[in-house]
């Protein structure tokens, strides 16, 4: 007999389930209805994504130290972010494909160990070329963690609160970003800058052991297990077959806009605060924490809104608001006190739409292709979006950094808006083993 805790499938009495969950509109009320397996899966994906964010965001925080320490120009410094994201695009697609063949959980565990190990390698880099290579290798695991984790949580939880559950997992990015900033504050306060950045990378890799052990307790989603038992393993190019090609193209456009806007803003914002606003590393910490607080609240609000107003409306609303906030933050000469306050809504709208991306992509693809499709759409967007930090860095040599950030962020939000218009709404869609 099947253990009730081993499934997240709809209840047998569909009418009773729908009546009970129709009034479930709170952001966190779904926690009380989760099974043991759902809760374990949620926390394993949440902590994995948090560590992913911490390890990725350390580099943008130490760019300001690396540039003068090793005499690196802004363009190559931004290129390191781009290469990390390009590698994450490949790693995310391949990990998604691998999760369709060997399972979501095993693919997720492999990626956590990979990107944590590469983060540790960054701490021992002796020159920029070595750091560049370590960040490139990190990218393969960085992209793969989201690809496997988002599919895992999306298939495990129920349709009625999938948007909130996956979106709250996405909020772990804000927590991880905050941890990275806290590491910066502590490390730069305790040791000289020339050593502090190494300490940040070393400490960022430590939680991987706990997360790996937690993920070992998670069973494979039954939805995927049934699909694997009744269908032959998919080919890696199958997401480009005629029946699914349109979805893959438009989902890639959506992902490009979502990722490009986020990275164009967050990669260079710490440097913008120091060069254009004249803040020190320690002095900029408060501004970054306000931005991160806004981002975390944005993730949570986006998670709630994706189940209330739908995935597409969430993307459209946040793309418009994020565009306005980027213009205000970079183009209007407010006082530093106003900039501090303005960081909250900027973080809110420039990040919150990402909460809808995971459930949306999960619902766009059939189960047997979900890992491949979701991994490709999200990470090809990350790959194209990866060009934005490099272009911002190079363009900032001919125009102000503020103008470069605004230009590429607005282009990205335009693509996010376009992708949302071209794809169908999927809110409340029940997944099947097809």
C-alpha positions, 0 to 999 in steps of 0.5 A: 500500500502506498504511504500517504506521505510518499505522494503529492498527488491530488486527493481522491475526492476532487470536490473536497480538495478543491473546496478546501483549497479554494479558500487557501489564499495565504502566502504561508498557509500551504505549509500546514497542508504539506506532507512529510515528503513535501516539507523535506523536498521544500527545505532541501530545495530552499537551502540548496538555492540559498547556497547557490545564491551565496556562492554566486553573489560573492563575486559581484561583491568582491569585484571592487577589490579584485579590479585594483588588486590584480589591475583588471579592467571593468570589461574583463571583470564583467566578462567573468560574470558572463562566462559563469552565466554562459557555463550555467546555461550549458550546465542547467540544460544538461542537468535538466536533461540528466534529471529526466534520465537519472532522476531529479534528486541525484542530479540535484545532489551532484550540482550542489557538490560541484558548485560548492567545490568550485567556490572553494577553488576560487579562494585559492586563485593566485591570479585573475586567470585562475579565478576566471577559470574557477568561476567558469567551472562553478557555472556548470553547477550553479545552473544545474542546481536550479534546473533540478531543484525547480523541477523537483519541488514543482512536481512534488507539491500540489497545483493549488499552491505550486506558485507559492511553494516554488516562489518561496523557494525562490526567495532563498536567493534573497537569503543567500544574497544577504548571507553573502553581504553579511560575509562581506561585512564580517570578512572585510572588518576582520582582515585586510581586503587583499585576504577578505575576498578569499575568506568569503569564498572559503566560508561560502562553500561550507554549508554544502555538506549539510545540504547534501545530507538533507537531500539524501532523505528525499524520494524521487517524485512519483510523477517522474517515476511513472513517466520514466516507467511508461515512456522511453528516455527523451532525446536531448533535442526533443524540446525542439520538435514541432509540437513543443518548439514554439513553447521552447522559443518563447520560454527562452525569450521570457527567460532571457528578459528575466535573467538579463534584467536581474544580472544587469542590475545586481552585478554592477550595483555594488560598484555603482554605489562605490564609484558613482555614489562615493560609498566605501565597501562598509558604507555600501553594506546598508544600501545592499541590505535594503535592496536585498530586503526588498528583493526577498519581500518581492520574491514572497509577494511574487510567489503569492501573486503568481497563484492569485493573478496568474503567472503572466500578469505577474511578469507584466506588472513587475517588468513595468514597475522594475523599468520605472525603478531602474530609471529613478535609481540610476538617472535621478540625482537623489540624496544618499538618504533617498537612495537608501529608501529607494533601494527597497522597491528597486529590489522588490520589483527587479527580483520578485518576478523570478518567483513565477518563473519556476512554476510557469516553466514546470507547467509549460512542459510535459513530465518526460521533457520537463527537466530538459525544457525547463532547464533549457528555457531558464538557462538559455535565458541566463546564457543570453542574459549573461552578455548583459553584465559584460556589455555594461562593463565595456559600455561604461568606458564610453558612458556612465555606469548608471546609463549602461545599467539602465540601458541594458536593464530596460532592454531585458524587461522589454523581453520579459514583457514580450515573453509573457504576452506570447505564452499561455497562462498555466495557473492551477494546471494539474501535472500528469505523467505524460 
